[in-house]
């Protein structure tokens, strides 16, 4: 890590993170990588940079690295099917997150 004097934060001296090289090798977009690994777009961007917003080093967790290895091996994983009740709950939770994000965006724009 090296201190960026202009920004006042530490930045990675690594040219490309292992995560970025993995994504490039598979030819994935940032969104595709995030979806494949179950990460948010923000977390994916942090792993690509190798540092978080405060300049602290950021590395993929062990479970993420295992999924990365599975993808490199060409193994396609199929999620375990949830019960109908769990599927409905998942759908409701997703809707609530979308509504919350939309309301936050509207408030920020006002």
Residue pairs with C-beta under 8 A, 6 or more apart in sequence:
1 10
1 11
1 12
1 13
1 51
1 55
1 57
2 10
2 11
2 13
3 9
3 10
3 11
4 10
4 11
4 55
7 55
9 51
9 54
9 55
10 51
10 55
10 56
10 57
11 51
11 55
12 49
12 50
12 51
12 57
14 50
16 24
17 47
17 48
17 49
17 50
18 60
19 47
19 48
19 50
19 60
19 68
20 47
20 48
20 50
22 68
22 71
22 72
23 30
23 33
23 48
25 72
26 33
26 71
26 72
28 36
30 41
30 44
30 45
30 48
31 41
33 39
33 44
34 40
34 41
34 43
34 44
36 67
36 71
37 44
37 64
37 67
37 68
38 67
39 47
39 64
46 52
46 53
46 58
47 58
47 59
47 60
47 64
49 58
50 57
50 58
50 59
51 57
51 58
52 58
60 68
67 77
70 77
82 90
